[in-house]
């Protein structure tokens, strides 16, 4: 049932109303409003969520199985990180082992997920998004010496894993682009064949200068300051981040000894966390 363009109530077909009702009450934690309260000629049970939505269980002779491939229409419960940790502990205490997240390798920092199935195999995804997903995450690497100017050909993009950034040498000079996606802190990769950075977590793409391409509304990849010492060594300060609205040649540091990053017109960001870790168990 839709309300103002969003779903407010959910109807689920089940084969054993008593068994399914017990699952949604005792395991999921919904409240029972009553049996056969709606205009339906089949047995029903009406349940309530604490967000005022309703879940209607309708007893039917058979529920078609989900594809063996694991693909399915599924529903999700969105919790806070603390609620997620409590829900996982509660499910384990009840004897349920939440399914290993099949997309764990595609989850961004601060994104938590587990799956549970009801007696008829309906899949429910339980999710939480922590603050790490939008905070500015430092690598703890400090200033990184990347190499001499001549080691980086014009047009090259070099991933520096230690500091989680890409060192770019374009026609204007050097840029250090933070590898953290500005959507939800996934780690981007450089796809040379397509000349863009790609975040596998939610599909964001950024052009060669780190400017977002698409309709998700992401800001460009953030800049780490670049400087070049007198002997031509390219240095990147991974402890500082600058936000920008797009790319301009002034953001690049000229490829010559003694050149330094000019931050005029750019907004410096405060680093929130160094070496972020999961907080879902706290």
C-alpha positions as CSV (number, residue, x, y, z in Angstrom):
1,X,0.0,0.0,0.0
2,X,1.5,3.3,-1.1
3,X,1.1,6.7,0.7
4,X,2.5,10.0,-0.7
5,X,4.7,8.1,-3.1
6,X,6.2,5.7,-0.5
7,X,5.1,2.3,0.8
8,X,3.6,2.6,4.3
9,X,2.2,-0.9,4.7
10,X,3.4,-4.4,3.7
11,X,1.4,-7.5,2.8
12,X,3.2,-10.9,3.0
13,X,1.8,-14.2,1.9
14,X,2.4,-17.1,4.3
15,X,1.5,-20.8,4.4
16,X,1.1,-21.2,8.2
17,X,-0.4,-18.2,9.9
18,X,0.3,-19.4,13.4
19,X,4.0,-20.2,12.7
20,X,4.6,-17.0,10.7
21,X,2.8,-14.8,13.3
22,X,5.1,-16.2,16.0
23,X,8.2,-15.4,13.9
24,X,7.2,-11.8,13.3
25,X,6.3,-11.3,16.9
26,X,9.1,-13.2,18.7
27,X,12.0,-12.8,16.3
28,X,11.4,-9.6,14.4
29,X,9.7,-7.9,17.4
30,X,6.5,-6.6,15.8
31,X,3.3,-6.0,17.8
32,X,0.1,-7.9,17.2
33,X,-3.0,-5.8,16.5
34,X,-5.3,-8.8,15.8
35,X,-6.6,-11.5,13.5
36,X,-9.0,-11.0,10.6
37,X,-9.3,-7.2,11.0
38,X,-9.3,-6.4,7.3
39,X,-11.7,-7.0,4.4
40,X,-10.0,-10.2,3.2
41,X,-11.6,-13.6,2.7
42,X,-8.5,-15.5,3.7
43,X,-7.1,-15.7,7.3
44,X,-5.0,-12.7,8.2
45,X,-2.9,-11.3,11.0
46,X,-2.3,-7.6,11.3
47,X,1.0,-6.5,12.9
48,X,2.4,-3.1,13.8
49,X,5.9,-1.6,13.6
50,X,7.0,1.0,16.0
51,X,7.1,3.5,13.1
52,X,3.3,3.3,12.6
53,X,3.6,1.1,9.5
54,X,1.5,-2.1,9.4
55,X,2.5,-5.6,8.2
56,X,-0.4,-7.9,7.1
57,X,0.2,-11.6,7.0
58,X,-2.2,-13.4,4.6
59,X,-2.5,-17.2,4.7
60,X,-2.3,-18.9,1.3
61,X,-2.0,-22.5,0.2
62,X,1.4,-22.1,-1.3
63,X,4.2,-19.5,-1.5
64,X,6.4,-19.8,-4.6
65,X,10.1,-20.5,-3.8
66,X,12.7,-18.0,-4.5
67,X,15.1,-18.7,-7.4
68,X,18.0,-21.1,-6.6
69,X,20.4,-18.4,-7.7
70,X,19.5,-16.4,-4.6
71,X,18.1,-13.4,-6.5
72,X,14.8,-12.3,-5.0
73,X,12.5,-9.4,-4.2
74,X,13.3,-8.6,-0.6
75,X,12.5,-6.1,2.1
76,X,14.8,-4.2,4.4
77,X,14.6,-2.9,8.0
78,X,16.8,0.2,8.5
79,X,18.2,0.5,12.0
80,X,20.8,2.7,13.7
81,X,24.2,1.2,14.3
82,X,23.4,0.5,18.0
83,X,20.1,-1.0,17.1
84,X,21.8,-3.2,14.5
85,X,24.3,-4.5,17.0
86,X,21.5,-5.3,19.5
87,X,19.4,-7.0,16.7
88,X,22.3,-9.2,15.7
89,X,23.0,-10.2,19.3
90,X,19.3,-10.9,19.8
91,X,19.0,-13.0,16.7
92,X,22.0,-15.1,17.6
93,X,20.7,-15.6,21.2
94,X,17.4,-16.9,19.7
95,X,19.4,-19.5,17.7
96,X,19.4,-17.7,14.3
97,X,22.6,-17.2,12.5
98,X,22.1,-14.2,10.2
99,X,23.3,-15.0,6.7
100,X,26.7,-13.9,5.6
101,X,26.2,-10.7,3.6
102,X,26.7,-11.8,-0.1
103,X,27.7,-8.3,-1.0
104,X,30.0,-7.6,2.0
105,X,33.0,-6.8,-0.3
106,X,30.8,-4.1,-1.9
107,X,29.8,-2.4,1.4
108,X,31.2,1.0,2.1
109,X,32.8,2.1,5.4
110,X,30.1,2.4,8.0
111,X,27.6,0.3,6.1
112,X,26.4,-2.9,7.9
113,X,24.1,-5.6,6.6
114,X,22.7,-9.0,7.5
115,X,19.9,-11.2,6.1
116,X,17.2,-13.3,7.8
117,X,14.5,-15.4,6.2
118,X,11.0,-16.0,7.6
119,X,9.4,-19.5,7.7
120,X,8.3,-19.2,4.0
121,X,11.7,-18.0,2.8
122,X,10.9,-14.3,2.5
123,X,14.2,-12.5,2.7
124,X,14.6,-9.5,5.0
125,X,17.7,-7.4,4.8
126,X,18.7,-5.6,8.1
127,X,20.8,-2.6,7.5
128,X,22.5,0.3,9.3
129,X,24.6,3.2,8.2
130,X,27.2,4.7,10.6
131,X,28.7,8.1,10.7
132,X,31.8,6.7,9.1
133,X,30.0,6.8,5.8
134,X,30.0,10.6,5.6
135,X,33.0,11.6,7.8
136,X,36.4,12.6,6.5
137,X,38.7,9.6,7.0
138,X,42.4,10.0,7.3
139,X,44.9,7.3,6.4
140,X,47.3,8.1,9.3
141,X,50.2,8.1,6.7
142,X,51.2,11.7,7.2
143,X,53.2,13.2,4.3
144,X,54.0,10.7,1.7
145,X,57.0,11.0,-0.6
146,X,55.8,9.6,-4.0
147,X,58.9,9.9,-6.1
148,X,60.6,12.3,-8.5
149,X,58.8,14.4,-11.0
150,X,60.2,12.4,-13.9
151,X,58.8,9.2,-12.6
152,X,55.3,10.3,-13.5
153,X,54.5,10.6,-17.2
154,X,52.1,13.3,-18.3
155,X,48.6,11.8,-18.3
156,X,49.5,9.2,-15.7
157,X,47.4,8.2,-12.7
158,X,49.2,6.4,-9.9
159,X,47.4,4.8,-7.0
160,X,49.3,5.3,-3.7
161,X,47.9,2.7,-1.3
162,X,49.7,3.9,1.8
163,X,47.9,7.2,1.8
164,X,44.7,6.2,0.0
165,X,45.0,8.6,-2.9
166,X,45.7,8.8,-6.6
167,X,48.6,11.0,-7.8
168,X,47.5,12.5,-11.1
169,X,49.8,14.3,-13.6
170,X,47.7,16.1,-16.1
171,X,48.5,19.0,-18.5
172,X,48.4,21.5,-15.6
173,X,50.6,19.6,-13.2
174,X,50.0,17.3,-10.2
175,X,46.8,16.5,-8.3
176,X,46.4,14.2,-5.3
177,X,42.8,12.9,-5.3
178,X,41.6,11.2,-2.2
179,X,40.4,7.6,-3.0
180,X,37.4,7.9,-0.7
181,X,34.2,8.2,-2.6
182,X,32.3,11.4,-1.7
183,X,29.0,9.5,-1.7
184,X,29.3,7.0,1.2
185,X,33.1,6.5,1.7
186,X,33.7,3.6,-0.6
187,X,37.2,3.2,-2.0
188,X,37.3,4.1,-5.6
189,X,39.4,2.4,-8.3
190,X,41.0,3.9,-11.4
191,X,39.6,2.3,-14.6
192,X,42.2,3.3,-17.2
193,X,40.3,1.9,-20.1
194,X,37.3,4.2,-19.4
195,X,39.3,7.1,-18.1
196,X,37.4,7.4,-14.9
197,X,37.4,6.5,-11.2
198,X,34.7,4.0,-10.2
199,X,33.3,3.2,-6.8
200,X,32.0,-0.4,-6.7
201,X,29.9,0.2,-3.6
202,X,27.1,2.3,-5.2
203,X,28.3,2.8,-8.8
204,X,29.6,6.4,-8.6
205,X,31.9,7.5,-11.4
206,X,34.3,10.4,-11.5
207,X,36.3,11.8,-14.5
208,X,40.1,11.9,-14.8
209,X,40.3,15.0,-12.6
210,X,38.0,13.5,-10.0
211,X,34.8,15.4,-11.0
212,X,31.6,13.3,-10.5
213,X,29.7,12.1,-13.6
214,X,26.1,11.0,-13.0
215,X,22.8,11.9,-11.2
216,X,23.7,10.9,-7.6
217,X,24.7,14.5,-6.7
218,X,28.2,13.6,-5.4
219,X,30.9,16.2,-4.9
220,X,34.2,15.8,-6.7
221,X,36.9,13.7,-5.1
222,X,38.6,15.6,-2.4
223,X,42.2,17.0,-2.8
224,X,45.2,16.3,-0.6
225,X,47.8,19.1,-0.9
226,X,50.8,18.4,-3.2
227,X,54.2,20.1,-2.9
228,X,57.4,19.5,-4.7
229,X,60.7,19.9,-2.8
230,X,63.9,21.5,-4.3
231,X,65.2,18.2,-5.5
232,X,62.0,17.4,-7.4
233,X,60.4,14.9,-5.0
234,X,56.6,15.0,-5.1
235,X,55.1,15.1,-1.6
236,X,51.5,14.6,-0.6
237,X,50.0,15.6,2.8
238,X,47.4,12.9,3.5
239,X,46.4,14.6,6.8
240,X,44.7,17.5,5.0
241,X,41.6,17.5,2.7
242,X,40.1,20.1,0.5
243,X,36.5,20.1,-0.9
244,X,35.8,21.7,-4.3
245,X,32.9,22.2,-6.6
246,X,34.7,21.2,-9.8
247,X,38.1,21.3,-11.4
248,X,40.2,24.3,-12.4
249,X,43.9,24.4,-13.5
250,X,44.7,26.3,-10.3
251,X,44.2,23.2,-8.2
252,X,47.1,21.5,-9.9
253,X,50.7,22.0,-8.7
254,X,53.1,22.8,-11.5
255,X,55.6,20.0,-12.3
256,X,58.7,21.9,-11.2
257,X,60.9,21.9,-8.0
258,X,59.6,24.3,-5.3
259,X,56.0,24.3,-6.5
260,X,53.3,24.2,-3.8
261,X,49.6,23.7,-3.5
262,X,47.4,26.8,-3.7
263,X,44.2,26.4,-1.7
264,X,42.6,29.7,-2.6
265,X,38.9,29.4,-2.9
266,X,38.9,25.8,-1.6
267,X,37.4,24.7,1.7
268,X,39.6,22.7,4.0
269,X,37.9,19.9,5.8
270,X,38.4,18.5,9.3
271,X,39.6,14.9,9.5
272,X,37.1,12.9,11.5
273,X,38.8,9.6,11.9
274,X,42.2,8.0,11.4
275,X,42.2,4.4,10.2
276,X,38.4,3.8,10.7
277,X,37.2,0.5,12.2
278,X,33.8,-1.2,12.5
279,X,31.8,0.1,15.5
280,X,28.8,-2.2,15.0
281,X,29.6,-4.4,18.0
282,X,29.9,-1.5,20.4
